[in-house]
Amino acid sequence: EKADEKAEGDEANAEEKVEGEGEDKAEGEGDEKKVENSTNASAAEEEEEPEIGYKLKKKKHEKKLKVVKKEFFPMPLCEDRIAELKKKLQTVADREHEVQAAAGVKNELEAAIYGARDKLDRDDIVQVSTEALREEITKLATYLEDWMFEPGHSKADYETQLAALSNLISPMEERVQEMEARSGLKESVDEQVQDMKKTGAIIEKNMTWVNASKIEAVLKKVVDFEEWWAKKLESQASLPLHEAPAFTAKEVREKVGKLVKDMDKLKKTKKPKEPEAKKPKKDKDGKDDAKASDKKPEEPLPADLPAAEAELAELRKKKADAVEKEDFDMAHSLKTREAALVKHLEKLRSEQGEQAEEKEKTEL
C-alpha cells in the first residue's frame, strides 16, 4: 500500500510539472507579442506626433500690503527730547575741546619757561640785556612754574601768561639777530654804493643816448642814501646793545636793492638805431659827389708781418679794456679794425710762404 501511494504521488508531481512548463511557455510567447506590439505602436506614434514648442510667459502679480506700526519699550524719543540730548552732547564736546586746547597752551608755557632759563645763560643774550631784565625774567619763570600746576586755569589764562613771558624774551632775541646781521653789513653796503657810483659815471660818459636827467635822479638817490646811512651808523654807534637798534639789516638791504635796480635799468637802456646814411650822389662823369670826400680815411695797415702781429695784440688788449669799462662804441670800432688786421695777416703769411717756396726752387 505504501508503494502504491508513492507511485501515485510521483505521477501527480509529473503531471503538475508538465502543466507548469506549458503555462510558462504560453506566458513567454504572450510577453514577446506584447513587446513587439508596443514597439510598433511607439514607432507609429513618433512618426505621427508633430513637434510642439513652449514659450514661457511671465505674469506680474501685485498685492498691496498694509503696514501697521506697533511700538514696544523702549519707546522712541520725541523731537524735543532729541534736541535736548543733542544740546547736552554738544556741551560735553565743547568742554572736552576746551580742556584739550588748555592742555596744549599749558605745554607751550612750560616749554617757554625752560627755554627762557636756558637763553639767559647765553653770552649773546647777556650782551643785549641788562641785569635787571634778566632778574625779572627769572622771577617770572619761577612764579609761572608754580602757578601753572594750580587747578582751575582756563586756556585764556595760560595764553595771557605765555604772552607776558614772550614779551620779555622776544625783544632780546630780535636784538641778538640784528647784532649778528650788522656784522659785515657796513662793508657790503659801502662796496655796493661805490659800484653804483662808478656805474653811473660810466653810463654818463659812454652811454650818451641815456637821458641825463634820469642818470642825475638815480645818482641823487644814491647820495641821499649815503647821508641816511651815515646818520644811522652814527646813531647806532652811540646806542647800547640792550636798546632797540637804530636800523634793521632788512631795511638797509631793501633800500640798497631798490637803488641797484634803478641803476641796472639805466645800464640796460638800449642804444637807438642810427638812421642809415644816404649814398653819395654821382656826377655826370660817374664819380662820387664831393661830399663823400668828408669821410675820415682809414688808417693804413702795416706792411710787414711782425708789425701787423704787434698791432693786433695791442688792439685786442685795448678792446678788452673798453669792454671792461663798458665803452661799447670804442669796442665796436676796435673790433672792425681787428677783423681787417686778421685778414691782412693771413695775406702776409701766404705771401711769405710763396716767397719761401720760390727761393727754395731758385736754390735747387
C-alpha angles and dihedrals in degrees: 000000000000090000091052092050091051093050091050091051092052092051091050092050091049092052092049090050093052091048091050093052091050092051093048091051092050091049092050092053090049092052092051090052091050092051092048092049093048092049092052091047094051091048090052091049091051090053094047104038115089123222114263122203124206126211121200114230123192121211121197116224119195125193123175114226123211114221118205120193115223119177127205133188128312087054119211119263122258122237095259092051092048091052091049093052092046089054091052092050091050090050091053091047092050091050092050090049091051092049091051092048091049090051090052093052089045090057090050091051091050091050091048091053093053091042092052092054092050092049093053089064094057118105095224091052090050089053094054098041139061127237091246092054093049091050090050091053092048092052092047092050091051092049094048092049090061095037093051094067095050113108126243101046119139131211091262091055092054091046091052093053092045091053091050091054094044092052089062098042102040098063090053092051091049091051090051091052092049092047090055092043092053090060105106094355095113094053092047094049094045091051092051091048092052091048090052091051092051092047091050091051091050092049091048092050104038107020097063092164091069114097109260093215091058091051091048092050093052093046089050090054089052091052092048090051091051090055092047091047093051092051092049092050091050092049092048092050090058095048122090116237094246092064128078112279121253091235140005125236090233091056092051094047091050092053092048091046092056091051092049090052092051091050093047089051090056092045092053094052106128121230111248117244113262117233114259114261115246116246113251115256119243124229126227092277091058094252125131119263118265091251090071089066089070091077116110110253116240118252111257118251121245115272099218132051100243093051091050092050092049092050092048092053092048092046093052090051091052091049092053090051091050092051091049090051089045091240093148097170092058091045090053094051091048090050090057091050090047092055090051092050092050091054091045091052092052090052093049092049092050091049091048090051092051091050091051091052092050090049091053091050091050092051091051 
